[in-house]
Amino acid sequence: MKGSRKFAIATALAILFGFVGAPIFAQTTAPGPYYATPSWDQTLPASTRFIVLSNMSSEAVLDRETGLVWERSPSTTQTDWFGALRHCISLKVGGRKGWRLPTIQELMSLVDPSVPNPGPVLPNGHPFTNVLTLIGGSGASYWSANTDVLGPTAAHAVGFFDGNEDPFSKTSSNFLVVWCVRGGQGVDPQ
């Protein structure tokens, strides 16, 4: 009797903390809490990787691989890097503030290199909407918080048309948009 009770408790804890595989068609919205154990060395299928956060009016998405919370629908307004910083700082999504520009590594963590361009080069089955790949026939890119090491007047951005990263002048706004994130460590933009 004691052994089966221990097994039942261990099984319940494993399910609660995500140590048991989820069904392939897992639910993509949930009221929370979300006992995600983020780990950058894990790879989850899109069906279980992303959770649309209903407690944030379904306007935000938890990435269970990284533990980051992303806007479900990023901005489609072109802006320079300084405007992107201000946009995230003042942003209110799902009734929450505390958004920031993602690091280049965080943005690249959304890129699925197995998805051919034209993208978006996001994992198949992702829950995001309005992710721009082109603006007026040219590739759109999303600003990161990272300044280019070769020049402090440039910052890195990721294009979801092809998944490439490139530096751009911080004062440029042509084909550059912003996708804000919550959580993680971030960087101090300079």
Secondary structure, DSSP 8 states (H G I E B T S, - for coil): -HHHHHHHHHHHHHHHTT-S---TT--SEE-S-------TT----HHHHEEEEGGGTT-EEEETTT--EEESS---S---HHHHHHHHHH--BTTB---B---HHHHHTT--TTS-SSS--S-TT-------SEETTEE-EEEEEEE-TT-TTEEEEEETTT--EEEEETT--TTEE---EESS------
